[in-house]
Amino acid sequence: MTLNKSNTINILPDFIANQIAAGEVVQRPESVVKELVENSLDSGATEIAVIVRNAGKSLIHIIDNGIGMSKSDLELSIKRHATSKILTQTDLESIKSLGFRGEALASITSVAHVEIITRNKNDQFGHKLISEPNKPAILEEVNSNQGTQILVKNLFYNVPARRKFLKSNLSEFKAISETMIKFALAFPSKRFTFYDDENLIFDLNASDLETRVIATLGTAVKDLLIPLEYKEEGISIHGFIGKPFLARQNSSNQYLFLNERTIKNRYLNHAIMSCYEELLEEKRYPFYVLFLEVDHKTIDINVHPQKHEVKFENDRLVYNIVKNAVMSTLREVNLIPEFKIDAELSYSPFQIERNDEDKPVMINRSTGEIIERSEQNIRRISNNFSNWQKDEYNNTNFTEEINSNLNSIFNERQDQRFEYLLIDDRFIIVKELEHLIVIYKRRALQRIYFEYLVDSFNRNQTKSQDLLFPEELQLEKKQISSLKSNTENLKDFGFILEYNEESITITSVPEIIINNNIKLIIERISNNLLSIEHSDSEEIFEYIAKVIAISINIRSNENKSSEELKKIYSDLFKCKNPHHSPTGKLTTFSISYSELEKKFRL
């Protein structure tokens, strides 16, 4: 077809229009894998194999056991705007399939050599279609199993500019691998086999979600997964979130699925991240594999060429539900860190047996020694009692008596033991009945200040103090704007500010920071307010409280007496989250005496 040079506007030939469409749908080998595997899943396949060669640049081979296609469907499948998934406008408004535009095969056949072999369950024989860009397709009858095979060869061979911009084989293969992992996680009930040329990358049989997560992401996650089940306002969420120890320095371990479709959504990611703010250090990303089930009519999944992004009818509702789901799950889980020491002896050397008088006695497995029930011996082995089962031999009196004796021994020695020991003005050591607790004093005080500020704010009991001499602070216009837009929130905390064009005047501040670097605190608050993506007053006051708490000057000559250390300990463990600072760093961990005994092989 030739263009009419006398006209400014012309109708493009089909092969050029297809290549333009391919630019949106087929950006790299990973795009081809994604589109074709989605088609396989939509066909009802329960087993899908993917083979790539030269990172997909030379060959992409997809094999499935889905319903297959008839001869006539096969001929239409490579035409533009051909699809089996949308018939009416109503279908377009409630899309439930993965692939739906009718562009994928047409786009792929315009930039590669494509061979399709397929057989419908109603046909005795299958059919093969061979397609090359800008040439008529060849169709022939063949013997084949039910399902579909698609071979895509020499991707972008006729579009040198596009091929030139492909990345290295390592980068392109990594992108394909990540997509295959997402498919494997999204559909644990399907079998996925993935080859790089002749090298098997993984072969995952159908399983439940937890088994699939461990098989796909490694056994290292096994004991660090937290199951999540939540439903609110017709929105269901299930999957797994990770304990803080699973966090990484990048977001590669975050998987979010909407109606079984993998999506990227900064809005929902922020909802999840905000729940971990006090559990993780800065620039650490929590692990999650979460599935959202939402009414298809309330979402638009065609806002991105690759269907990665999604738009919700009510973004704020979904945001709050996701945040509530993760937050409530984290609250139900004990995240107390405990210091573990590897040891050869992993069991108690003591056991309970019956003597000749049918009374329970303790025997040392290692020596055969019978332990008398004297106070002296009780004291010597006190830390091994925690390993006993109280219902052993259906007799609790003996162990209850021992525990009672232990408590009396412990109480008698209160005056002889240290209660709170401060080391290097940083670490508070507290002696408990079965543990040593180590507290990082600065972070503990930050947590105490933070929760005090939040509690005072919630009860409208923040105390403000006027400055004898108002202080002026020079700031950038965007910083001033962020403060000005939160005047009421700051006022509720006790900050009274007057705004000028390029500066602010501080006249009153919260009483708790009166002897601190007020200008630095205000500057930090302005910077943090700029980083907040959403304007919920709850989120804003927590940010402000966090900045104040971590900015309060903790003098080295304070909090050194036993009474002061005792108050820190008491106040810390009254907090809702005593084990992490406002920025998510550890405030405390415990070392059990039994762990110390194992280390010394006692």
Wavefront OBJ file of the C-alpha trace (Angstrom):
o trace
v 0.000 0.000 0.000
v 1.372 3.420 -0.969
v 0.698 6.624 0.910
v -1.109 9.497 -0.782
v 1.527 12.222 -0.827
v -1.026 14.905 -1.654
v -2.726 14.380 1.719
v -1.390 15.371 5.127
v -3.260 12.563 6.869
v -2.959 8.989 5.612
v -4.127 5.546 6.688
v -1.183 3.467 7.812
v -0.589 0.059 6.237
v -1.477 -2.846 8.535
v 2.111 -4.032 8.991
v 3.220 -0.566 10.202
v 0.165 -0.233 12.466
v 0.967 -3.652 13.920
v 4.544 -2.622 14.628
v 3.331 0.498 16.415
v 0.960 -1.626 18.486
v 3.852 -3.985 19.169
v 5.766 -1.060 20.620
v 3.148 -0.808 23.367
v 2.552 -4.506 23.978
v 5.938 -6.082 23.152
v 8.744 -4.050 24.626
v 11.172 -6.887 25.371
v 11.245 -10.724 25.504
v 9.647 -10.622 28.966
v 6.597 -8.895 27.451
v 6.104 -11.814 25.053
v 6.395 -14.359 27.884
v 3.910 -12.419 30.001
v 1.290 -12.078 27.258
v 1.505 -15.700 26.130
v 1.468 -17.212 29.628
v -1.560 -15.061 30.433
v -3.293 -16.505 27.374
v -2.396 -20.014 28.544
v -3.892 -19.339 31.959
v -7.032 -17.882 30.410
v -7.357 -21.061 28.339
v -7.766 -23.096 31.536
v -4.316 -24.692 31.406
v -3.183 -26.510 34.536
v 0.360 -27.141 33.275
v 2.477 -24.504 31.535
v 6.052 -24.867 30.328
v 8.247 -21.958 29.248
v 11.546 -22.400 27.408
v 13.719 -19.438 26.387
v 16.948 -19.318 24.445
v 19.397 -16.424 24.321
v 17.253 -14.655 26.981
v 14.252 -14.937 24.672
v 15.862 -13.055 21.804
v 16.323 -16.217 19.719
v 13.442 -18.355 20.982
v 10.468 -18.264 23.327
v 8.528 -21.524 23.491
v 5.290 -21.749 25.492
v 3.479 -25.090 25.950
v 0.158 -25.506 27.760
v -2.588 -28.110 28.205
v -5.456 -25.622 27.913
v -8.591 -25.941 25.771
v -6.707 -25.194 22.553
v -8.123 -23.585 19.417
v -10.111 -24.757 16.428
v -8.831 -24.125 12.905
v -10.994 -21.042 12.414
v -10.023 -19.591 15.809
v -6.368 -20.172 15.007
v -6.655 -18.193 11.780
v -8.313 -15.278 13.585
v -5.971 -15.316 16.586
v -3.192 -13.363 14.846
v -5.501 -10.664 13.500
v -5.628 -7.243 15.155
v -8.454 -6.666 17.659
v -9.230 -10.399 17.709
v -10.137 -11.750 21.143
v -12.323 -14.404 22.741
v -12.601 -12.478 25.995
v -14.604 -9.372 25.190
v -17.871 -9.250 23.243
v -19.796 -6.319 24.706
v -19.166 -3.028 26.466
v -20.312 -4.688 29.679
v -17.433 -7.186 29.336
v -15.032 -4.256 28.982
v -16.324 -2.716 32.206
v -15.850 -5.943 34.181
v -12.726 -7.647 32.846
v -11.970 -10.945 34.575
v -9.439 -12.507 32.196
v -5.700 -11.787 32.220
v -5.154 -11.148 28.523
v -7.997 -9.328 26.842
v -7.011 -6.657 24.330
v -6.678 -8.841 21.264
v -3.331 -7.211 20.422
v -0.767 -9.662 21.761
v -0.470 -12.256 18.980
v -0.975 -9.686 16.238
v 1.776 -7.536 17.721
v 4.143 -10.462 18.233
v 3.676 -11.803 14.688
v 4.576 -8.361 13.320
v 8.058 -8.405 14.892
v 9.042 -12.106 14.931
v 8.670 -15.475 13.249
v 5.806 -17.267 15.003
v 4.661 -20.866 14.898
v 1.474 -21.996 16.660
v 0.431 -25.629 17.104
v -2.936 -26.221 18.752
v -5.754 -28.726 19.102
v -9.208 -28.213 20.519
v -10.642 -31.067 22.586
v -13.435 -31.461 20.017
v -11.025 -31.942 17.091
v -9.391 -35.205 16.086
v -6.358 -33.442 14.634
v -4.562 -30.258 15.512
v -3.436 -27.406 13.284
v -0.197 -25.520 12.783
v 0.046 -21.875 11.776
v 3.310 -20.379 10.537
v 3.507 -16.587 10.389
v 6.161 -14.171 9.185
v 5.817 -10.377 9.182
v 4.170 -8.931 6.085
v 3.488 -12.387 4.600
v 0.317 -14.522 4.417
v 0.060 -17.107 7.180
v 0.517 -20.794 6.337
v -1.997 -23.194 7.884
v -1.750 -26.990 7.935
v -3.179 -30.009 9.763
v -0.909 -31.857 12.241
v -1.006 -34.468 14.977
v -0.838 -32.804 18.378
v -1.992 -33.057 21.963
v -4.821 -30.944 23.289
v -3.582 -27.495 24.176
v -1.388 -24.939 22.498
v 2.298 -24.522 21.701
v 3.643 -21.163 20.555
v 7.191 -20.651 19.293
v 8.415 -17.065 18.890
v 11.710 -16.896 16.990
v 14.098 -14.039 16.194
v 12.260 -11.352 18.131
v 12.607 -7.853 16.587
v 14.688 -9.209 13.694
v 12.883 -6.771 11.370
v 13.031 -3.832 13.780
v 16.793 -3.285 14.303
v 16.300 -0.130 16.348
v 14.159 -1.986 18.868
v 16.536 -4.961 19.041
v 19.499 -2.637 19.548
v 17.931 -1.236 22.691
v 17.446 -4.618 24.332
v 19.626 -5.051 27.390
v 22.205 -7.750 28.058
v 21.125 -11.380 28.144
v 21.566 -11.357 31.927
v 19.209 -8.402 32.366
v 16.607 -9.699 29.922
v 16.638 -13.169 31.463
v 16.289 -11.683 34.939
v 13.164 -9.843 33.816
v 11.687 -13.087 32.431
v 12.560 -14.947 35.647
v 10.865 -12.324 37.798
v 7.717 -12.587 35.690
v 7.721 -16.369 35.936
v 8.087 -16.165 39.714
v 5.075 -13.843 39.862
v 3.008 -16.279 37.805
v 4.106 -19.155 40.019
v 3.080 -17.253 43.156
v -0.192 -16.004 41.682
v -1.326 -19.483 40.637
v -0.063 -22.108 43.107
v -2.682 -24.577 41.837
v -0.945 -24.660 38.429
v 2.231 -26.499 37.498
v 4.944 -24.248 36.040
v 8.087 -25.511 34.338
v 10.750 -23.004 33.316
v 13.868 -23.693 31.211
v 16.768 -21.523 30.114
v 17.706 -23.408 26.955
v 18.295 -26.922 28.339
v 18.831 -25.821 31.946
v 15.866 -26.347 34.254
v 15.289 -23.244 36.365
v 12.327 -24.626 38.273
v 9.579 -27.215 38.040
v 6.831 -26.370 40.508
v 3.992 -28.826 41.002
v 0.527 -27.698 42.067
v 0.410 -26.936 45.799
v -1.016 -24.625 48.434
v 0.193 -21.037 48.633
v 2.586 -21.484 51.568
v 4.324 -24.438 49.906
v 4.580 -22.474 46.657
v 6.035 -19.419 48.399
v 8.715 -21.525 50.088
v 9.466 -23.496 46.904
v 9.719 -20.326 44.833
v 11.494 -17.941 47.203
v 13.574 -20.409 49.224
v 13.409 -22.224 52.550
v 14.951 -19.174 54.264
v 11.489 -17.597 54.389
v 9.810 -20.648 55.932
v 9.876 -19.640 59.596
v 9.514 -15.924 58.932
v 6.128 -15.942 57.183
v 3.083 -14.462 58.884
v -0.260 -15.668 57.454
v -2.759 -12.905 56.706
v -6.519 -13.252 56.260
v -8.741 -10.185 56.255
v -12.083 -9.074 54.864
v -13.803 -5.714 55.024
v -16.286 -3.820 52.871
v -16.462 -6.669 50.363
v -12.662 -6.638 49.850
v -10.773 -9.828 50.747
v -7.042 -9.969 51.418
v -4.998 -13.101 52.009
v -1.406 -14.229 51.715
v 1.720 -13.736 53.778
v 3.667 -10.855 55.209
v 7.183 -11.237 56.548
v 8.674 -10.717 59.947
v 11.075 -7.760 60.096
v 14.080 -10.082 59.677
v 12.936 -10.793 56.092
v 13.271 -7.157 55.057
v 15.727 -6.291 52.308
v 17.467 -3.215 50.949
v 15.244 -3.251 47.856
v 11.644 -4.079 47.004
v 12.398 -7.298 45.108
v 10.638 -9.379 47.768
v 7.292 -7.617 47.464
v 4.490 -9.248 45.478
v 1.026 -7.751 45.193
v -1.793 -9.392 43.244
v -5.232 -8.060 42.416
v -7.761 -10.682 41.344
v -4.763 -12.973 40.556
v -3.124 -10.292 38.387
v 0.268 -8.965 39.456
v 0.158 -5.203 39.875
v 2.335 -2.296 40.908
v 0.629 0.296 43.044
v 2.620 2.899 44.971
v -0.512 3.820 46.893
v -1.058 0.319 48.309
v 2.668 -0.233 48.758
v 2.730 2.866 50.946
v -0.152 1.456 52.999
v 1.876 -1.701 53.708
v 5.170 0.109 54.271
v 3.575 2.479 56.776
v 2.693 -0.497 58.995
v 6.368 -1.481 59.202
v 7.737 2.005 59.852
v 8.400 1.323 63.508
v 9.671 -2.208 62.920
v 12.317 -1.600 60.247
v 15.366 0.539 59.877
v 15.352 3.202 57.197
v 15.681 2.045 53.586
v 14.572 -1.486 54.424
v 11.648 -3.044 52.563
v 9.297 -5.594 54.143
v 8.458 -8.912 52.523
v 4.911 -9.634 51.389
v 2.947 -11.867 49.037
v -0.578 -10.505 49.189
v -3.699 -11.197 47.170
v -6.577 -8.735 46.946
v -9.991 -9.825 45.746
v -12.059 -6.838 44.629
v -15.227 -6.506 42.571
v -14.064 -6.293 38.942
v -16.543 -3.496 38.288
v -14.778 -1.204 40.769
v -11.352 -1.308 39.096
v -9.808 -0.254 35.784
v -6.894 -2.446 34.707
v -6.431 -0.899 31.271
v -4.646 2.243 32.428
v -1.199 0.892 31.526
v -0.038 -0.731 28.253
v 1.396 -3.732 30.107
v -1.521 -3.859 32.581
v 0.892 -3.461 35.513
v -1.002 -0.604 37.097
v -4.601 -0.390 38.204
v -7.072 2.301 39.169
v -9.616 1.789 41.942
v -13.027 3.375 42.100
v -12.355 4.263 45.753
v -8.592 4.467 46.297
v -8.885 5.690 49.863
v -11.127 2.813 50.949
v -8.762 0.179 49.536
v -5.754 1.960 51.063
v -7.305 1.929 54.530
v -8.422 -1.699 54.289
v -4.960 -2.879 53.214
v -3.363 -0.890 56.018
v -5.826 -2.255 58.575
v -5.213 -5.805 57.372
v -1.425 -5.616 57.714
v -1.465 -3.607 60.944
v -3.916 -5.909 62.706
v -1.924 -8.972 61.621
v 1.356 -7.535 62.901
v -0.258 -6.728 66.234
v -1.292 -10.353 66.679
v 2.265 -11.628 66.202
v 4.944 -11.640 68.876
v 7.872 -9.791 67.319
v 10.067 -9.796 70.438
v 13.632 -10.394 69.283
v 15.602 -12.971 71.237
v 19.339 -13.423 71.018
v 20.086 -17.033 70.067
v 23.362 -18.816 70.642
v 24.186 -21.941 68.663
v 25.117 -24.863 70.857
v 25.774 -28.555 70.531
v 23.487 -29.369 73.458
v 19.959 -28.661 72.267
v 18.040 -30.457 74.990
v 17.846 -30.369 78.768
v 20.165 -32.915 80.458
v 17.485 -33.496 83.111
v 14.463 -35.744 82.948
v 11.716 -36.776 85.347
v 11.282 -40.460 86.258
v 9.586 -42.488 88.997
v 11.509 -43.936 91.945
v 10.705 -47.147 93.868
v 8.103 -45.307 95.888
v 6.396 -44.212 92.687
v 7.404 -40.604 93.264
v 8.799 -38.361 90.551
v 12.528 -37.614 90.763
v 14.980 -35.759 88.576
v 17.795 -37.657 86.867
v 20.782 -36.171 85.048
v 20.872 -37.950 81.676
v 24.597 -37.352 81.327
v 25.708 -38.699 84.731
v 22.767 -40.795 85.942
v 22.809 -38.709 89.148
v 19.528 -38.536 91.075
v 18.839 -34.922 92.006
v 17.541 -34.517 95.541
v 14.722 -32.055 96.131
v 16.830 -29.755 98.256
v 16.925 -26.007 97.981
v 20.633 -26.086 97.196
v 20.184 -28.369 94.197
v 17.099 -26.524 93.078
v 19.139 -23.360 92.899
v 21.889 -25.075 90.913
v 19.601 -26.329 88.164
v 16.894 -23.686 88.355
v 17.252 -22.612 84.771
v 16.557 -26.082 83.427
v 13.098 -26.284 84.985
v 11.579 -24.207 82.192
v 12.086 -27.154 79.839
v 9.882 -29.525 81.838
v 6.338 -30.352 80.885
v 4.052 -29.653 83.859
v 1.683 -32.400 82.906
v 4.365 -35.082 82.640
v 3.179 -38.199 84.496
v -0.081 -36.273 85.091
v 1.466 -34.771 88.225
v 1.830 -31.010 88.659
v 2.448 -30.840 92.420
v 6.153 -31.570 92.209
v 6.969 -28.947 89.596
v 4.653 -26.423 91.215
v 6.508 -26.922 94.491
v 9.856 -26.437 92.735
v 8.665 -23.255 91.015
v 7.425 -21.970 94.356
v 10.816 -22.667 95.922
v 12.573 -20.965 93.033
v 10.472 -17.852 93.455
v 11.275 -17.711 97.158
v 14.992 -18.186 96.455
v 14.873 -15.422 93.863
v 13.048 -13.030 96.182
v 15.408 -13.742 99.083
v 18.366 -12.725 96.934
v 16.868 -9.454 95.646
v 19.189 -7.358 97.792
v 22.272 -9.295 96.676
v 21.727 -8.995 92.938
v 21.986 -5.994 90.628
v 18.638 -4.875 89.244
v 19.719 -2.344 86.600
v 23.249 -1.952 85.275
v 24.263 0.842 82.856
v 27.194 0.091 80.547
v 28.994 2.793 78.541
v 26.014 5.104 79.154
v 24.272 3.236 76.331
v 23.168 -0.221 77.401
v 20.915 -1.026 80.336
v 21.229 -4.615 81.587
v 18.230 -5.894 83.532
v 18.285 -9.206 85.398
v 15.081 -11.206 85.121
v 14.202 -14.623 86.541
v 15.098 -16.474 83.342
v 16.682 -13.823 81.112
v 19.068 -10.937 80.894
v 17.381 -8.068 79.067
v 19.617 -5.652 77.165
v 18.131 -2.219 76.428
v 19.648 0.439 74.177
v 18.951 3.495 76.325
v 18.728 6.158 73.605
v 16.298 4.202 71.431
v 14.245 3.231 74.471
v 13.842 6.889 75.408
v 12.890 7.722 71.818
v 10.112 5.125 71.977
v 8.933 6.445 75.348
v 8.896 10.057 74.106
v 7.095 9.041 70.905
v 4.279 7.211 72.653
v 4.000 9.973 75.265
v 3.536 12.533 72.478
v 1.002 10.401 70.608
v -0.954 9.721 73.789
v -0.926 13.407 74.784
v -2.062 14.375 71.301
v -4.899 11.845 71.310
v -6.119 13.108 74.688
v -5.651 16.789 73.744
v -3.226 17.183 76.628
v -0.105 18.438 74.865
v 1.678 21.105 76.915
v 3.000 24.196 75.165
v 5.412 26.827 76.429
v 5.975 30.322 75.067
v 9.555 31.219 74.201
v 11.011 34.120 76.130
v 12.679 35.230 72.917
v 10.929 34.082 69.689
v 13.296 32.416 67.250
v 13.432 33.086 63.514
v 14.288 30.276 61.109
v 15.174 30.643 57.416
v 13.595 27.912 55.247
v 12.910 27.145 51.616
v 9.508 28.155 50.315
v 8.393 24.539 49.929
v 9.325 23.863 53.556
v 7.364 26.883 54.728
v 4.423 25.748 52.612
v 4.481 22.277 54.176
v 4.412 23.795 57.665
v 1.763 26.337 56.785
v -0.559 23.695 55.351
v -0.296 21.820 58.664
v -0.731 24.788 60.976
v -3.561 23.191 62.958
v -1.749 19.865 63.400
v 1.354 21.688 64.630
v -0.733 23.860 66.929
v -2.259 20.728 68.470
v 1.276 19.624 69.332
v 2.107 22.998 70.890
v 3.889 24.731 68.009
v 2.829 28.336 67.351
v 4.502 29.632 64.197
v 4.280 32.906 62.307
v 4.940 32.677 58.584
v 6.940 35.088 56.482
v 7.888 34.858 52.822
v 11.257 33.143 53.375
v 11.276 32.483 57.105
v 9.147 31.555 60.075
v 9.052 32.878 63.608
v 8.698 30.339 66.408
v 6.818 31.719 69.409
v 5.689 28.581 71.286
v 6.823 24.949 71.324
v 5.894 21.713 73.138
v 7.168 21.807 76.688
v 9.091 18.559 76.172
v 11.551 20.169 73.704
v 12.063 23.530 75.424
v 15.787 22.881 76.125
v 16.533 21.340 72.732
v 17.611 22.604 69.315
v 14.201 23.922 68.333
v 15.252 25.174 64.918
v 16.634 21.759 63.954
v 13.427 20.037 65.066
v 11.247 22.433 63.047
v 13.433 21.956 59.976
v 13.216 18.167 60.292
v 9.434 18.354 60.678
v 9.125 20.440 57.513
v 11.239 17.981 55.537
v 9.227 15.008 56.786
v 5.934 16.692 55.989
v 7.163 17.149 52.414
v 7.759 13.393 52.120
v 4.253 12.381 53.218
v 2.189 11.153 50.273
v -1.194 11.395 51.936
v -2.744 14.010 54.163
v -4.432 11.957 56.874
v -4.177 13.849 60.152
v -3.414 10.526 61.916
v -0.443 9.923 59.649
v 0.776 13.520 59.965
v 0.761 13.661 63.754
v 2.649 10.355 63.927
v 5.310 11.815 61.630
v 5.575 14.920 63.788
v 5.744 12.862 66.987
v 8.445 10.669 65.467
v 10.617 13.643 64.481
v 10.300 15.188 67.922
v 11.045 11.900 69.705
v 14.245 11.158 67.784
v 15.420 14.781 67.995
v 15.196 15.257 71.742
v 18.658 15.705 73.204
v 19.511 12.899 75.622
v 22.264 14.168 77.892
v 24.953 11.758 79.025
v 24.730 12.911 82.650
v 21.035 12.005 82.902
v 19.306 8.713 83.658
v 22.182 7.038 85.473
v 20.810 6.223 88.905
v 19.156 2.884 89.611
v 15.796 4.596 90.090
v 16.118 6.436 86.772
v 17.082 3.248 84.947
v 14.192 1.435 86.606
v 11.814 4.136 85.348
v 13.117 3.787 81.774
v 12.576 0.031 81.989
v 9.092 0.458 83.411
v 8.042 3.170 80.959
v 9.436 1.273 77.975
v 7.458 -1.892 78.673
v 4.285 0.121 79.128
v 4.609 1.195 75.479
v 2.545 -0.444 72.765
v 5.684 -1.402 70.835
v 8.545 -1.487 73.363
v 10.918 -3.479 71.193
v 11.466 -0.949 68.401
v 12.312 2.728 68.242
v 10.046 5.099 66.253
v 12.310 4.524 63.243
v 12.038 0.749 63.517
v 15.394 -0.006 65.128
v 15.698 -2.534 67.943
v 15.457 -1.158 71.459
v 15.893 -4.432 73.324
v 16.623 -8.113 73.117
v 16.847 -10.875 75.687
v 19.379 -13.606 76.424
v 18.012 -16.589 78.311
v 20.127 -18.173 80.999
v 19.647 -21.548 79.346
v 21.226 -20.151 76.167
v 24.193 -18.912 78.179
v 24.496 -22.322 79.814
v 24.572 -23.969 76.416
v 27.334 -21.621 75.324
v 29.412 -22.568 78.378
v 28.255 -26.203 78.129
v 27.033 -26.200 81.701
l 1 2 3 4 5 6 7 8 9 10 11 12 13 14 15 16 17 18 19 20 21 22 23 24 25 26 27 28 29 30 31 32 33 34 35 36 37 38 39 40 41 42 43 44 45 46 47 48 49 50 51 52 53 54 55 56 57 58 59 60 61 62 63 64 65 66 67 68 69 70 71 72 73 74 75 76 77 78 79 80 81 82 83 84 85 86 87 88 89 90 91 92 93 94 95 96 97 98 99 100 101 102 103 104 105 106 107 108 109 110 111 112 113 114 115 116 117 118 119 120 121 122 123 124 125 126 127 128 129 130 131 132 133 134 135 136 137 138 139 140 141 142 143 144 145 146 147 148 149 150 151 152 153 154 155 156 157 158 159 160 161 162 163 164 165 166 167 168 169 170 171 172 173 174 175 176 177 178 179 180 181 182 183 184 185 186 187 188 189 190 191 192 193 194 195 196 197 198 199 200 201 202 203 204 205 206 207 208 209 210 211 212 213 214 215 216 217 218 219 220 221 222 223 224 225 226 227 228 229 230 231 232 233 234 235 236 237 238 239 240 241 242 243 244 245 246 247 248 249 250 251 252 253 254 255 256 257 258 259 260 261 262 263 264 265 266 267 268 269 270 271 272 273 274 275 276 277 278 279 280 281 282 283 284 285 286 287 288 289 290 291 292 293 294 295 296 297 298 299 300 301 302 303 304 305 306 307 308 309 310 311 312 313 314 315 316 317 318 319 320 321 322 323 324 325 326 327 328 329 330 331 332 333 334 335 336 337 338 339 340 341 342 343 344 345 346 347 348 349 350 351 352 353 354 355 356 357 358 359 360 361 362 363 364 365 366 367 368 369 370 371 372 373 374 375 376 377 378 379 380 381 382 383 384 385 386 387 388 389 390 391 392 393 394 395 396 397 398 399 400 401 402 403 404 405 406 407 408 409 410 411 412 413 414 415 416 417 418 419 420 421 422 423 424 425 426 427 428 429 430 431 432 433 434 435 436 437 438 439 440 441 442 443 444 445 446 447 448 449 450 451 452 453 454 455 456 457 458 459 460 461 462 463 464 465 466 467 468 469 470 471 472 473 474 475 476 477 478 479 480 481 482 483 484 485 486 487 488 489 490 491 492 493 494 495 496 497 498 499 500 501 502 503 504 505 506 507 508 509 510 511 512 513 514 515 516 517 518 519 520 521 522 523 524 525 526 527 528 529 530 531 532 533 534 535 536 537 538 539 540 541 542 543 544 545 546 547 548 549 550 551 552 553 554 555 556 557 558 559 560 561 562 563 564 565 566 567 568 569 570 571 572 573 574 575 576 577 578 579 580 581 582 583 584 585 586 587 588 589 590 591 592 593 594 595 596 597 598 599 600 601 602
